[in-house]
Amino acid sequence: MARLRRVKSSRKEWKCGRCDVVIKKGEPYQWYQKAYLSKTIACMTHTLYPSEYATNSPYKAAAWALSERFNSGDFASSEELSEELNNAAEAVREDCAEALRESAQNMIDGFGHETSGSEELNERADAFDGWADELEGAAQQIEDTEDIDDARSQADEVMSGSPE
């Protein structure tokens, strides 16, 4: 995974890759560089999340992105929170579990039989399906909750249960 680096004092002027603000000499900034790609620079007003610079696992990056989207949401009611959890469960099934099963099937098709690698991918897919089931279960419980703070703490707990 690419490492996020924070620089306390810039030696030259840079341009923020997000807001096009000029980072002047002496100002702090942050940057990361994925393998074989150009450096991404951002001013300190932005939060750079691991899903932006993760390179080791697309499934881990997808799980982080879901968590970030959830944590950045401002939910006015438990119904909105429940809907977001249902959307997250659907995304986990589609982006992670199905993709892992497809990779496992490609291995089986390529070798003509099941391998330890394909078994591991299927186990990981099952773990993501289990997490999606937990998200949907929490969404049903949260929908009936009156207090948004209680609903939020329940949702935080289930969102932290990512298999990656």
C-alpha positions in Angstrom: 0.0 0.0 0.0 1.2 3.5 -0.7 2.2 5.4 2.3 0.6 8.8 3.1 3.4 11.3 3.8 3.0 14.6 5.5 5.5 17.4 5.0 5.7 20.1 7.6 7.4 22.7 5.4 7.3 22.7 1.6 10.6 23.5 -0.1 8.8 24.7 -3.2 5.4 25.7 -4.5 2.9 22.9 -5.2 -0.7 22.9 -6.4 -3.3 21.0 -4.4 -4.7 18.1 -6.5 -8.2 18.5 -5.0 -8.9 22.2 -4.8 -6.2 23.8 -7.0 -5.0 26.0 -4.1 -1.3 26.9 -4.4 0.7 25.4 -1.5 3.3 28.1 -0.9 6.9 27.5 0.1 7.1 26.8 3.9 3.5 25.6 4.2 2.6 22.0 5.1 1.1 19.5 2.6 0.5 15.8 2.3 1.1 13.4 -0.6 1.2 9.8 -1.7 2.3 7.9 -4.8 0.9 4.7 -6.1 3.2 2.4 -8.0 4.0 3.7 -11.5 1.7 6.7 -11.1 2.3 10.3 -10.5 2.5 11.9 -7.1 -0.8 13.1 -5.6 -0.4 16.2 -3.5 -3.1 17.8 -1.3 -3.2 20.7 1.1 -3.8 20.0 4.8 -7.4 21.1 4.6 -8.3 17.8 3.0 -8.5 14.4 4.6 -6.9 11.7 2.6 -8.4 8.3 3.4 -6.7 4.9 3.1 -9.1 3.9 0.3 -7.6 6.6 -1.9 -4.1 5.3 -1.7 -4.6 1.6 -1.0 -3.0 -0.6 -3.5 -2.8 -4.0 -1.8 -6.4 -5.1 -1.9 -9.2 -3.7 -4.0 -11.6 -5.4 -1.5 -10.0 -3.7 1.4 -10.2 -0.4 -0.5 -13.9 -1.0 -1.2 -14.5 -1.7 2.5 -12.7 1.4 3.5 -14.6 3.5 1.0 -17.9 2.3 2.3 -16.8 3.1 5.9 -15.6 6.5 4.9 -18.8 7.3 3.0 -20.8 6.1 6.0 -18.7 8.1 8.5 -18.9 11.3 6.5 -22.7 11.1 6.2 -24.9 13.4 8.3 -28.1 11.4 8.9 -31.2 13.2 10.1 -33.2 10.1 10.9 -32.8 6.4 11.7 -34.6 5.7 8.4 -31.8 7.5 6.4 -29.2 5.6 8.4 -31.0 2.3 7.8 -31.2 3.0 4.0 -27.4 3.8 3.9 -26.7 0.5 5.7 -28.8 -1.4 3.1 -27.0 0.4 0.3 -23.7 -0.6 1.9 -24.8 -4.3 2.2 -25.7 -4.3 -1.5 -22.3 -2.7 -2.4 -20.4 -5.3 -0.3 -22.2 -8.1 -2.0 -21.6 -6.7 -5.5 -18.2 -5.1 -5.2 -16.5 -7.6 -2.9 -18.3 -11.0 -2.6 -19.3 -11.4 -6.2 -15.9 -10.2 -7.4 -14.1 -12.7 -5.2 -16.4 -15.5 -6.3 -15.7 -14.6 -10.0 -12.0 -14.7 -9.3 -12.3 -18.1 -7.7 -14.3 -19.4 -10.6 -11.7 -18.0 -13.0 -9.0 -20.0 -11.1 -11.1 -23.2 -11.3 -11.7 -22.7 -15.0 -8.0 -22.1 -15.6 -6.7 -25.1 -13.6 -9.7 -27.3 -14.4 -10.2 -28.1 -10.7 -10.5 -26.3 -7.4 -7.3 -25.1 -5.8 -6.3 -23.8 -2.4 -6.4 -20.3 -3.8 -9.9 -20.6 -5.1 -11.0 -22.1 -1.8 -9.5 -19.1 0.0 -11.2 -16.7 -2.3 -14.6 -18.4 -1.8 -14.0 -18.2 2.0 -13.3 -14.5 1.8 -16.5 -14.1 -0.4 -18.5 -15.9 2.3 -17.0 -13.5 4.9 -18.2 -10.5 2.9 -21.6 -12.1 2.5 -21.8 -12.5 6.3 -20.8 -8.9 6.8 -23.5 -7.8 4.3 -26.1 -9.9 6.3 -24.9 -8.2 9.5 -25.4 -4.8 7.8 -28.9 -5.7 6.7 -29.8 -7.0 10.1 -28.6 -3.8 11.7 -30.5 -1.8 9.2 -33.7 -3.5 10.2 -33.0 -2.9 13.9 -32.0 0.7 13.3 -35.1 1.5 11.3 -37.3 1.0 14.4 -35.0 3.0 16.7 -36.2 6.4 17.8 -33.0 7.9 19.1 -30.6 8.8 16.2 -27.6 8.6 18.6 -28.4 5.0 19.6 -28.9 4.2 15.9 -25.6 5.7 15.0 -23.7 3.8 17.7 -25.3 0.5 16.5 -24.4 1.3 12.9 -20.8 2.2 13.9 -20.4 -1.1 15.6 -21.6 -3.1 12.5 -19.6 -1.0 10.1 -16.4 -1.8 12.0 -16.9 -5.5 11.4 -15.3 -5.5 7.9 -13.7 -8.9 7.0 -10.7 -7.1 5.5 
